[in-house]
Amino acid sequence: MNKTPEHPLASDAATKNTDPDTPCISSNQLFGACRQLQILHQGETYTLRITHRGKLILTK
């Protein structure tokens, strides 16, 4: 069977969220099967990517 590989940073977001007023989203929800995505913020584009070691890097 073909399963979508889980990212090393993926975890149960609900168990890590200590502040109920702050939204918490797992990296799997953001990235899906991709290794990077673009975020638009105040007219600027940022790239968020997962490194080969499973860390997140945000660049402008």
CHARMM internal coordinates of N, CA and C (Angstrom, degrees):
IC EDIT
DIST 1 N 1 CA 1.4542
DIST 1 CA 1 C 1.5180
ANGL 1 N 1 CA 1 C 110.78
DIST 1 C 2 N 1.3010
ANGL 1 CA 1 C 2 N 115.76
DIHE 1 N 1 CA 1 C 2 N 148.82
DIST 2 N 2 CA 1.4575
ANGL 1 C 2 N 2 CA 121.32
DIHE 1 CA 1 C 2 N 2 CA 176.01
DIST 2 CA 2 C 1.5129
ANGL 2 N 2 CA 2 C 109.60
DIHE 1 C 2 N 2 CA 2 C -91.69
DIST 2 C 3 N 1.3196
ANGL 2 CA 2 C 3 N 116.62
DIHE 2 N 2 CA 2 C 3 N 114.50
DIST 3 N 3 CA 1.4615
ANGL 2 C 3 N 3 CA 121.09
DIHE 2 CA 2 C 3 N 3 CA 176.04
DIST 3 CA 3 C 1.5134
ANGL 3 N 3 CA 3 C 108.35
DIHE 2 C 3 N 3 CA 3 C -112.68
DIST 3 C 4 N 1.3021
ANGL 3 CA 3 C 4 N 115.99
DIHE 3 N 3 CA 3 C 4 N 143.85
DIST 4 N 4 CA 1.4544
ANGL 3 C 4 N 4 CA 120.48
DIHE 3 CA 3 C 4 N 4 CA 174.89
DIST 4 CA 4 C 1.5198
ANGL 4 N 4 CA 4 C 108.05
DIHE 3 C 4 N 4 CA 4 C -70.61
DIST 4 C 5 N 1.3343
ANGL 4 CA 4 C 5 N 117.93
DIHE 4 N 4 CA 4 C 5 N 125.51
DIST 5 N 5 CA 1.4638
ANGL 4 C 5 N 5 CA 118.97
DIHE 4 CA 4 C 5 N 5 CA -179.79
DIST 5 CA 5 C 1.5202
ANGL 5 N 5 CA 5 C 111.15
DIHE 4 C 5 N 5 CA 5 C -66.36
DIST 5 C 6 N 1.3168
ANGL 5 CA 5 C 6 N 114.98
DIHE 5 N 5 CA 5 C 6 N 141.75
DIST 6 N 6 CA 1.4624
ANGL 5 C 6 N 6 CA 118.97
DIHE 5 CA 5 C 6 N 6 CA 178.32
DIST 6 CA 6 C 1.5143
ANGL 6 N 6 CA 6 C 109.23
DIHE 5 C 6 N 6 CA 6 C -84.04
DIST 6 C 7 N 1.3029
ANGL 6 CA 6 C 7 N 116.09
DIHE 6 N 6 CA 6 C 7 N 142.57
DIST 7 N 7 CA 1.4533
ANGL 6 C 7 N 7 CA 121.07
DIHE 6 CA 6 C 7 N 7 CA 177.33
DIST 7 CA 7 C 1.5218
ANGL 7 N 7 CA 7 C 108.99
DIHE 6 C 7 N 7 CA 7 C -78.44
DIST 7 C 8 N 1.3378
ANGL 7 CA 7 C 8 N 117.05
DIHE 7 N 7 CA 7 C 8 N 147.03
DIST 8 N 8 CA 1.4653
ANGL 7 C 8 N 8 CA 120.01
DIHE 7 CA 7 C 8 N 8 CA -179.29
DIST 8 CA 8 C 1.5203
ANGL 8 N 8 CA 8 C 114.08
DIHE 7 C 8 N 8 CA 8 C -58.83
DIST 8 C 9 N 1.3289
ANGL 8 CA 8 C 9 N 117.80
DIHE 8 N 8 CA 8 C 9 N -25.77
DIST 9 N 9 CA 1.4602
ANGL 8 C 9 N 9 CA 120.41
DIHE 8 CA 8 C 9 N 9 CA -177.54
DIST 9 CA 9 C 1.5201
ANGL 9 N 9 CA 9 C 113.05
DIHE 8 C 9 N 9 CA 9 C -87.96
DIST 9 C 10 N 1.3146
ANGL 9 CA 9 C 10 N 116.50
DIHE 9 N 9 CA 9 C 10 N -6.22
DIST 10 N 10 CA 1.4630
ANGL 9 C 10 N 10 CA 119.59
DIHE 9 CA 9 C 10 N 10 CA -177.29
DIST 10 CA 10 C 1.5174
ANGL 10 N 10 CA 10 C 110.17
DIHE 9 C 10 N 10 CA 10 C -69.15
DIST 10 C 11 N 1.3094
ANGL 10 CA 10 C 11 N 115.04
DIHE 10 N 10 CA 10 C 11 N 135.03
DIST 11 N 11 CA 1.4574
ANGL 10 C 11 N 11 CA 120.88
DIHE 10 CA 10 C 11 N 11 CA 175.38
DIST 11 CA 11 C 1.5149
ANGL 11 N 11 CA 11 C 107.41
DIHE 10 C 11 N 11 CA 11 C -152.13
DIST 11 C 12 N 1.2971
ANGL 11 CA 11 C 12 N 116.03
DIHE 11 N 11 CA 11 C 12 N 172.52
DIST 12 N 12 CA 1.4581
ANGL 11 C 12 N 12 CA 119.62
DIHE 11 CA 11 C 12 N 12 CA 177.60
DIST 12 CA 12 C 1.5194
ANGL 12 N 12 CA 12 C 107.51
DIHE 11 C 12 N 12 CA 12 C -71.15
DIST 12 C 13 N 1.3164
ANGL 12 CA 12 C 13 N 116.34
DIHE 12 N 12 CA 12 C 13 N 104.57
DIST 13 N 13 CA 1.4669
ANGL 12 C 13 N 13 CA 121.55
DIHE 12 CA 12 C 13 N 13 CA -174.08
DIST 13 CA 13 C 1.5180
ANGL 13 N 13 CA 13 C 112.19
DIHE 12 C 13 N 13 CA 13 C -57.70
DIST 13 C 14 N 1.3015
ANGL 13 CA 13 C 14 N 117.89
DIHE 13 N 13 CA 13 C 14 N -36.02
DIST 14 N 14 CA 1.4621
ANGL 13 C 14 N 14 CA 121.16
DIHE 13 CA 13 C 14 N 14 CA -176.98
DIST 14 CA 14 C 1.5233
ANGL 14 N 14 CA 14 C 111.75
DIHE 13 C 14 N 14 CA 14 C -64.52
DIST 14 C 15 N 1.3163
ANGL 14 CA 14 C 15 N 118.75
DIHE 14 N 14 CA 14 C 15 N -31.58
DIST 15 N 15 CA 1.4620
ANGL 14 C 15 N 15 CA 120.61
DIHE 14 CA 14 C 15 N 15 CA -178.14
DIST 15 CA 15 C 1.5234
ANGL 15 N 15 CA 15 C 111.94
DIHE 14 C 15 N 15 CA 15 C -77.73
DIST 15 C 16 N 1.3255
ANGL 15 CA 15 C 16 N 118.69
DIHE 15 N 15 CA 15 C 16 N -20.24
DIST 16 N 16 CA 1.4615
ANGL 15 C 16 N 16 CA 122.37
DIHE 15 CA 15 C 16 N 16 CA -178.40
DIST 16 CA 16 C 1.5232
ANGL 16 N 16 CA 16 C 112.77
DIHE 15 C 16 N 16 CA 16 C -93.30
DIST 16 C 17 N 1.3145
ANGL 16 CA 16 C 17 N 118.09
DIHE 16 N 16 CA 16 C 17 N -16.11
DIST 17 N 17 CA 1.4591
ANGL 16 C 17 N 17 CA 121.80
DIHE 16 CA 16 C 17 N 17 CA -175.10
DIST 17 CA 17 C 1.5246
ANGL 17 N 17 CA 17 C 110.02
DIHE 16 C 17 N 17 CA 17 C -81.27
DIST 17 C 18 N 1.3434
ANGL 17 CA 17 C 18 N 116.30
DIHE 17 N 17 CA 17 C 18 N 107.57
DIST 18 N 18 CA 1.4584
ANGL 17 C 18 N 18 CA 120.60
DIHE 17 CA 17 C 18 N 18 CA -179.38
DIST 18 CA 18 C 1.5206
ANGL 18 N 18 CA 18 C 112.40
DIHE 17 C 18 N 18 CA 18 C -91.77
DIST 18 C 19 N 1.3210
ANGL 18 CA 18 C 19 N 117.57
DIHE 18 N 18 CA 18 C 19 N -13.57
DIST 19 N 19 CA 1.4613
ANGL 18 C 19 N 19 CA 121.93
DIHE 18 CA 18 C 19 N 19 CA 179.43
DIST 19 CA 19 C 1.5272
ANGL 19 N 19 CA 19 C 108.79
DIHE 18 C 19 N 19 CA 19 C -113.89
DIST 19 C 20 N 1.3294
ANGL 19 CA 19 C 20 N 117.82
DIHE 19 N 19 CA 19 C 20 N 108.44
DIST 20 N 20 CA 1.4664
ANGL 19 C 20 N 20 CA 120.27
DIHE 19 CA 19 C 20 N 20 CA -176.65
DIST 20 CA 20 C 1.5284
ANGL 20 N 20 CA 20 C 113.84
DIHE 19 C 20 N 20 CA 20 C -64.63
DIST 20 C 21 N 1.3362
ANGL 20 CA 20 C 21 N 118.24
DIHE 20 N 20 CA 20 C 21 N -16.58
DIST 21 N 21 CA 1.4652
ANGL 20 C 21 N 21 CA 121.48
DIHE 20 CA 20 C 21 N 21 CA 179.38
DIST 21 CA 21 C 1.5309
ANGL 21 N 21 CA 21 C 112.70
DIHE 20 C 21 N 21 CA 21 C -86.80
DIST 21 C 22 N 1.3356
ANGL 21 CA 21 C 22 N 116.83
DIHE 21 N 21 CA 21 C 22 N -9.27
DIST 22 N 22 CA 1.4562
ANGL 21 C 22 N 22 CA 121.28
DIHE 21 CA 21 C 22 N 22 CA -179.13
DIST 22 CA 22 C 1.5200
ANGL 22 N 22 CA 22 C 109.78
DIHE 21 C 22 N 22 CA 22 C -104.30
DIST 22 C 23 N 1.3366
ANGL 22 CA 22 C 23 N 117.77
DIHE 22 N 22 CA 22 C 23 N 120.82
DIST 23 N 23 CA 1.4664
ANGL 22 C 23 N 23 CA 119.52
DIHE 22 CA 22 C 23 N 23 CA 177.90
DIST 23 CA 23 C 1.5286
ANGL 23 N 23 CA 23 C 110.92
DIHE 22 C 23 N 23 CA 23 C -61.01
DIST 23 C 24 N 1.3169
ANGL 23 CA 23 C 24 N 116.57
DIHE 23 N 23 CA 23 C 24 N 144.23
DIST 24 N 24 CA 1.4607
ANGL 23 C 24 N 24 CA 122.04
DIHE 23 CA 23 C 24 N 24 CA -179.93
DIST 24 CA 24 C 1.5290
ANGL 24 N 24 CA 24 C 108.33
DIHE 23 C 24 N 24 CA 24 C -130.45
DIST 24 C 25 N 1.3247
ANGL 24 CA 24 C 25 N 117.02
DIHE 24 N 24 CA 24 C 25 N 123.53
DIST 25 N 25 CA 1.4587
ANGL 24 C 25 N 25 CA 122.87
DIHE 24 CA 24 C 25 N 25 CA -177.30
DIST 25 CA 25 C 1.5215
ANGL 25 N 25 CA 25 C 108.36
DIHE 24 C 25 N 25 CA 25 C -125.02
DIST 25 C 26 N 1.3213
ANGL 25 CA 25 C 26 N 117.05
DIHE 25 N 25 CA 25 C 26 N 132.15
DIST 26 N 26 CA 1.4681
ANGL 25 C 26 N 26 CA 120.01
DIHE 25 CA 25 C 26 N 26 CA 178.95
DIST 26 CA 26 C 1.5251
ANGL 26 N 26 CA 26 C 109.84
DIHE 25 C 26 N 26 CA 26 C -72.67
DIST 26 C 27 N 1.3181
ANGL 26 CA 26 C 27 N 115.93
DIHE 26 N 26 CA 26 C 27 N 154.93
DIST 27 N 27 CA 1.4602
ANGL 26 C 27 N 27 CA 119.81
DIHE 26 CA 26 C 27 N 27 CA 178.59
DIST 27 CA 27 C 1.5235
ANGL 27 N 27 CA 27 C 111.04
DIHE 26 C 27 N 27 CA 27 C -63.14
DIST 27 C 28 N 1.3192
ANGL 27 CA 27 C 28 N 118.29
DIHE 27 N 27 CA 27 C 28 N -30.11
DIST 28 N 28 CA 1.4737
ANGL 27 C 28 N 28 CA 120.55
DIHE 27 CA 27 C 28 N 28 CA 176.58
DIST 28 CA 28 C 1.5166
ANGL 28 N 28 CA 28 C 111.01
DIHE 27 C 28 N 28 CA 28 C -61.69
DIST 28 C 29 N 1.3246
ANGL 28 CA 28 C 29 N 117.30
DIHE 28 N 28 CA 28 C 29 N -38.69
DIST 29 N 29 CA 1.4603
ANGL 28 C 29 N 29 CA 120.63
DIHE 28 CA 28 C 29 N 29 CA 178.39
DIST 29 CA 29 C 1.5286
ANGL 29 N 29 CA 29 C 110.74
DIHE 28 C 29 N 29 CA 29 C -65.74
DIST 29 C 30 N 1.3123
ANGL 29 CA 29 C 30 N 117.49
DIHE 29 N 29 CA 29 C 30 N -36.89
DIST 30 N 30 CA 1.4619
ANGL 29 C 30 N 30 CA 121.39
DIHE 29 CA 29 C 30 N 30 CA -179.74
DIST 30 CA 30 C 1.5245
ANGL 30 N 30 CA 30 C 112.51
DIHE 29 C 30 N 30 CA 30 C -75.80
DIST 30 C 31 N 1.3257
ANGL 30 CA 30 C 31 N 116.46
DIHE 30 N 30 CA 30 C 31 N -48.94
DIST 31 N 31 CA 1.4536
ANGL 30 C 31 N 31 CA 121.23
DIHE 30 CA 30 C 31 N 31 CA -171.06
DIST 31 CA 31 C 1.5268
ANGL 31 N 31 CA 31 C 114.58
DIHE 30 C 31 N 31 CA 31 C -91.56
DIST 31 C 32 N 1.3216
ANGL 31 CA 31 C 32 N 118.45
DIHE 31 N 31 CA 31 C 32 N -30.05
DIST 32 N 32 CA 1.4627
ANGL 31 C 32 N 32 CA 119.59
DIHE 31 CA 31 C 32 N 32 CA -173.62
DIST 32 CA 32 C 1.5190
ANGL 32 N 32 CA 32 C 108.80
DIHE 31 C 32 N 32 CA 32 C 58.87
DIST 32 C 33 N 1.3169
ANGL 32 CA 32 C 33 N 117.86
DIHE 32 N 32 CA 32 C 33 N -125.90
DIST 33 N 33 CA 1.4651
ANGL 32 C 33 N 33 CA 122.45
DIHE 32 CA 32 C 33 N 33 CA -179.78
DIST 33 CA 33 C 1.5327
ANGL 33 N 33 CA 33 C 112.27
DIHE 32 C 33 N 33 CA 33 C -92.66
DIST 33 C 34 N 1.3323
ANGL 33 CA 33 C 34 N 117.89
DIHE 33 N 33 CA 33 C 34 N 0.86
DIST 34 N 34 CA 1.4681
ANGL 33 C 34 N 34 CA 122.02
DIHE 33 CA 33 C 34 N 34 CA -177.90
DIST 34 CA 34 C 1.5219
ANGL 34 N 34 CA 34 C 111.02
DIHE 33 C 34 N 34 CA 34 C -87.29
DIST 34 C 35 N 1.3190
ANGL 34 CA 34 C 35 N 116.25
DIHE 34 N 34 CA 34 C 35 N 163.14
DIST 35 N 35 CA 1.4604
ANGL 34 C 35 N 35 CA 122.05
DIHE 34 CA 34 C 35 N 35 CA 176.51
DIST 35 CA 35 C 1.5262
ANGL 35 N 35 CA 35 C 111.85
DIHE 34 C 35 N 35 CA 35 C -105.40
DIST 35 C 36 N 1.3297
ANGL 35 CA 35 C 36 N 117.66
DIHE 35 N 35 CA 35 C 36 N -10.12
DIST 36 N 36 CA 1.4601
ANGL 35 C 36 N 36 CA 120.24
DIHE 35 CA 35 C 36 N 36 CA 176.91
DIST 36 CA 36 C 1.5171
ANGL 36 N 36 CA 36 C 110.18
DIHE 35 C 36 N 36 CA 36 C -151.48
DIST 36 C 37 N 1.3446
ANGL 36 CA 36 C 37 N 114.59
DIHE 36 N 36 CA 36 C 37 N 159.20
DIST 37 N 37 CA 1.4548
ANGL 36 C 37 N 37 CA 120.87
DIHE 36 CA 36 C 37 N 37 CA 177.77
DIST 37 CA 37 C 1.5119
ANGL 37 N 37 CA 37 C 108.41
DIHE 36 C 37 N 37 CA 37 C -148.57
DIST 37 C 38 N 1.3203
ANGL 37 CA 37 C 38 N 115.26
DIHE 37 N 37 CA 37 C 38 N 164.20
DIST 38 N 38 CA 1.4561
ANGL 37 C 38 N 38 CA 120.47
DIHE 37 CA 37 C 38 N 38 CA 178.93
DIST 38 CA 38 C 1.5192
ANGL 38 N 38 CA 38 C 109.23
DIHE 37 C 38 N 38 CA 38 C -110.15
DIST 38 C 39 N 1.3327
ANGL 38 CA 38 C 39 N 114.81
DIHE 38 N 38 CA 38 C 39 N 141.56
DIST 39 N 39 CA 1.4601
ANGL 38 C 39 N 39 CA 122.52
DIHE 38 CA 38 C 39 N 39 CA 179.48
DIST 39 CA 39 C 1.5240
ANGL 39 N 39 CA 39 C 107.71
DIHE 38 C 39 N 39 CA 39 C -120.64
DIST 39 C 40 N 1.3191
ANGL 39 CA 39 C 40 N 116.73
DIHE 39 N 39 CA 39 C 40 N 126.53
DIST 40 N 40 CA 1.4606
ANGL 39 C 40 N 40 CA 121.18
DIHE 39 CA 39 C 40 N 40 CA 174.99
DIST 40 CA 40 C 1.5225
ANGL 40 N 40 CA 40 C 108.02
DIHE 39 C 40 N 40 CA 40 C -95.67
DIST 40 C 41 N 1.3402
ANGL 40 CA 40 C 41 N 116.24
DIHE 40 N 40 CA 40 C 41 N 124.84
DIST 41 N 41 CA 1.4573
ANGL 40 C 41 N 41 CA 121.55
DIHE 40 CA 40 C 41 N 41 CA -178.94
DIST 41 CA 41 C 1.5206
ANGL 41 N 41 CA 41 C 108.65
DIHE 40 C 41 N 41 CA 41 C -139.74
DIST 41 C 42 N 1.3228
ANGL 41 CA 41 C 42 N 115.83
DIHE 41 N 41 CA 41 C 42 N 116.83
DIST 42 N 42 CA 1.4662
ANGL 41 C 42 N 42 CA 123.00
DIHE 41 CA 41 C 42 N 42 CA 178.70
DIST 42 CA 42 C 1.5287
ANGL 42 N 42 CA 42 C 112.07
DIHE 41 C 42 N 42 CA 42 C 48.96
DIST 42 C 43 N 1.3300
ANGL 42 CA 42 C 43 N 115.91
DIHE 42 N 42 CA 42 C 43 N 46.02
DIST 43 N 43 CA 1.4549
ANGL 42 C 43 N 43 CA 120.87
DIHE 42 CA 42 C 43 N 43 CA 176.98
DIST 43 CA 43 C 1.5152
ANGL 43 N 43 CA 43 C 115.60
DIHE 42 C 43 N 43 CA 43 C 81.40
DIST 43 C 44 N 1.3124
ANGL 43 CA 43 C 44 N 118.00
DIHE 43 N 43 CA 43 C 44 N -2.09
DIST 44 N 44 CA 1.4647
ANGL 43 C 44 N 44 CA 122.63
DIHE 43 CA 43 C 44 N 44 CA 179.21
DIST 44 CA 44 C 1.5248
ANGL 44 N 44 CA 44 C 109.41
DIHE 43 C 44 N 44 CA 44 C -107.88
DIST 44 C 45 N 1.3359
ANGL 44 CA 44 C 45 N 116.32
DIHE 44 N 44 CA 44 C 45 N 148.18
DIST 45 N 45 CA 1.4594
ANGL 44 C 45 N 45 CA 121.63
DIHE 44 CA 44 C 45 N 45 CA 177.50
DIST 45 CA 45 C 1.5204
ANGL 45 N 45 CA 45 C 109.28
DIHE 44 C 45 N 45 CA 45 C -105.99
DIST 45 C 46 N 1.3120
ANGL 45 CA 45 C 46 N 115.83
DIHE 45 N 45 CA 45 C 46 N 128.39
DIST 46 N 46 CA 1.4572
ANGL 45 C 46 N 46 CA 123.26
DIHE 45 CA 45 C 46 N 46 CA 177.57
DIST 46 CA 46 C 1.5223
ANGL 46 N 46 CA 46 C 108.28
DIHE 45 C 46 N 46 CA 46 C -117.23
DIST 46 C 47 N 1.3252
ANGL 46 CA 46 C 47 N 116.99
DIHE 46 N 46 CA 46 C 47 N 150.11
DIST 47 N 47 CA 1.4589
ANGL 46 C 47 N 47 CA 122.18
DIHE 46 CA 46 C 47 N 47 CA 176.39
DIST 47 CA 47 C 1.5204
ANGL 47 N 47 CA 47 C 108.52
DIHE 46 C 47 N 47 CA 47 C -111.78
DIST 47 C 48 N 1.3274
ANGL 47 CA 47 C 48 N 115.54
DIHE 47 N 47 CA 47 C 48 N 127.14
DIST 48 N 48 CA 1.4594
ANGL 47 C 48 N 48 CA 122.13
DIHE 47 CA 47 C 48 N 48 CA 175.39
DIST 48 CA 48 C 1.5153
ANGL 48 N 48 CA 48 C 106.57
DIHE 47 C 48 N 48 CA 48 C -111.73
DIST 48 C 49 N 1.3349
ANGL 48 CA 48 C 49 N 116.93
DIHE 48 N 48 CA 48 C 49 N 124.03
DIST 49 N 49 CA 1.4579
ANGL 48 C 49 N 49 CA 119.52
DIHE 48 CA 48 C 49 N 49 CA -178.10
DIST 49 CA 49 C 1.5220
ANGL 49 N 49 CA 49 C 111.60
DIHE 48 C 49 N 49 CA 49 C -134.92
DIST 49 C 50 N 1.3217
ANGL 49 CA 49 C 50 N 114.42
DIHE 49 N 49 CA 49 C 50 N 157.84
DIST 50 N 50 CA 1.4592
ANGL 49 C 50 N 50 CA 122.06
DIHE 49 CA 49 C 50 N 50 CA 175.75
DIST 50 CA 50 C 1.5244
ANGL 50 N 50 CA 50 C 106.98
DIHE 49 C 50 N 50 CA 50 C -99.50
DIST 50 C 51 N 1.3307
ANGL 50 CA 50 C 51 N 117.16
DIHE 50 N 50 CA 50 C 51 N 125.41
DIST 51 N 51 CA 1.4618
ANGL 50 C 51 N 51 CA 121.21
DIHE 50 CA 50 C 51 N 51 CA 178.91
DIST 51 CA 51 C 1.5243
ANGL 51 N 51 CA 51 C 109.93
DIHE 50 C 51 N 51 CA 51 C -76.93
DIST 51 C 52 N 1.3326
ANGL 51 CA 51 C 52 N 115.66
DIHE 51 N 51 CA 51 C 52 N 171.78
DIST 52 N 52 CA 1.4654
ANGL 51 C 52 N 52 CA 119.89
DIHE 51 CA 51 C 52 N 52 CA 178.21
DIST 52 CA 52 C 1.5297
ANGL 52 N 52 CA 52 C 111.66
DIHE 51 C 52 N 52 CA 52 C -66.99
DIST 52 C 53 N 1.3294
ANGL 52 CA 52 C 53 N 116.95
DIHE 52 N 52 CA 52 C 53 N -16.22
DIST 53 N 53 CA 1.4727
ANGL 52 C 53 N 53 CA 120.88
DIHE 52 CA 52 C 53 N 53 CA 176.56
DIST 53 CA 53 C 1.5222
ANGL 53 N 53 CA 53 C 112.69
DIHE 52 C 53 N 53 CA 53 C -95.64
DIST 53 C 54 N 1.3416
ANGL 53 CA 53 C 54 N 116.36
DIHE 53 N 53 CA 53 C 54 N 3.35
DIST 54 N 54 CA 1.4582
ANGL 53 C 54 N 54 CA 120.10
DIHE 53 CA 53 C 54 N 54 CA 176.44
DIST 54 CA 54 C 1.5152
ANGL 54 N 54 CA 54 C 115.22
DIHE 53 C 54 N 54 CA 54 C 86.05
DIST 54 C 55 N 1.3211
ANGL 54 CA 54 C 55 N 117.61
DIHE 54 N 54 CA 54 C 55 N 13.58
DIST 55 N 55 CA 1.4658
ANGL 54 C 55 N 55 CA 121.67
DIHE 54 CA 54 C 55 N 55 CA 177.41
DIST 55 CA 55 C 1.5223
ANGL 55 N 55 CA 55 C 109.62
DIHE 54 C 55 N 55 CA 55 C -92.26
DIST 55 C 56 N 1.3280
ANGL 55 CA 55 C 56 N 116.01
DIHE 55 N 55 CA 55 C 56 N 158.55
DIST 56 N 56 CA 1.4607
ANGL 55 C 56 N 56 CA 121.16
DIHE 55 CA 55 C 56 N 56 CA 176.23
DIST 56 CA 56 C 1.5204
ANGL 56 N 56 CA 56 C 109.73
DIHE 55 C 56 N 56 CA 56 C -99.74
DIST 56 C 57 N 1.3399
ANGL 56 CA 56 C 57 N 115.76
DIHE 56 N 56 CA 56 C 57 N 135.21
DIST 57 N 57 CA 1.4548
ANGL 56 C 57 N 57 CA 122.31
DIHE 56 CA 56 C 57 N 57 CA 177.26
DIST 57 CA 57 C 1.5242
ANGL 57 N 57 CA 57 C 107.71
DIHE 56 C 57 N 57 CA 57 C -125.53
DIST 57 C 58 N 1.3410
ANGL 57 CA 57 C 58 N 116.91
DIHE 57 N 57 CA 57 C 58 N 127.20
DIST 58 N 58 CA 1.4592
ANGL 57 C 58 N 58 CA 122.72
DIHE 57 CA 57 C 58 N 58 CA 176.74
DIST 58 CA 58 C 1.5241
ANGL 58 N 58 CA 58 C 107.89
DIHE 57 C 58 N 58 CA 58 C -111.82
DIST 58 C 59 N 1.3427
ANGL 58 CA 58 C 59 N 116.46
DIHE 58 N 58 CA 58 C 59 N 122.47
DIST 59 N 59 CA 1.4626
ANGL 58 C 59 N 59 CA 120.81
DIHE 58 CA 58 C 59 N 59 CA 179.17
DIST 59 CA 59 C 1.5179
ANGL 59 N 59 CA 59 C 109.98
DIHE 58 C 59 N 59 CA 59 C -128.59
DIST 59 C 60 N 1.3251
ANGL 59 CA 59 C 60 N 114.97
DIHE 59 N 59 CA 59 C 60 N 155.88
DIST 60 N 60 CA 1.4683
ANGL 59 C 60 N 60 CA 121.10
DIHE 59 CA 59 C 60 N 60 CA 179.69
DIST 60 CA 60 C 1.5108
ANGL 60 N 60 CA 60 C 108.80
DIHE 59 C 60 N 60 CA 60 C -95.23
END
COOR INIT
IC SEED 1 N 1 CA 1 C
IC BUILD
